Amino acid sequence: MLYRLDADAAAIGDALGLDAGDDPWSGGHVAPASFAPIVTAGREFIAGPAKGRQPWRMVPRLWGVPPPPSAHEAARPVLSVRNRESPFWIGNLRNPEFRCLVPATAFMEWGRVGPNSKRRQHWFACADQPVFAMAAVWKDSEVPGFALMSAAPNAVLKQAGRDAMPAILPPDRGAWETWLRAGWDKAERLLQPYSSSLMRQIDR
């Protein structure tokens, strides 16, 4: 999977209702092991018990988390979370300060292998929100990185041959707030396939 964020920091801030600060993002393609903006609830640099609600922050993070030592491909970063009950992820997922939003304007999934033995790229966008938020989680390693949350595929993604899709949140600040701050029981309910009727396929 790849994704695009064709909006600059100010436009992302306007879409998600936050102060983008001095984030340098100017828009473009996001590839694994590259930096991209994420949105956190602002607690990650504050030690001790929470004292009031911190404003959301937009900060750069690396797309990809170093895998656990037991992984077969130890050098390959983990880009998405499929097993939410994995001991590698569950501690971070249950702790809201490690949950984050990843803004995007389109994402790409590889389709089935065709008769010419080539796989086609399928690009998708949300018809109801030009800048959308994907649910994600970050880990504090030598270079803090994030991984996208997976959900079951909708009909459009199934037709493209996929068995999962990124967990896209509805265009609702309440849903974003739930992912960033609520208990895991409420946050996990947001990890649903996005409605096929609200998605459009685009050419790249």
C-alpha angles and dihedrals in degrees: 000000000000131000141197132221104193095178130085124237094268093052091048089051091051092049095049099034101244142113107261090200114192097331106152097213111134099175137268148101122346119207131181114280092023129111122255136163120272130180122230133179090249099249101108097092098039116095123211132016119345114267107196126319118308119216118256114267131209110214136163118254134173116254103236135047124225107256124242116273090254093060117119092224102044094174096051115090120230109245102180141025116234102156105055091181094058112124086228091065111020097082092054094043093052091050107072095205089071094052117093145172121242112204117215141162098204141358134206130220126182115244130216121298108269131215090275090056090248127124119225125224115235115199120198135188134181114256093204100048125034090199112036133183123235119202113244144159130220133209127210104233131140086296109021110239138180137219127203121240117241128220134185112283121258121226093274093053092044089054089054089055100256127140095197141021136197114279102250115192123222118259092263126116089211090061092047090049090050092053092048100042115011130095117275093254091063097036094052091058089068092065096095132133111270114246113270090218089062096051130081131193116231134194122242 
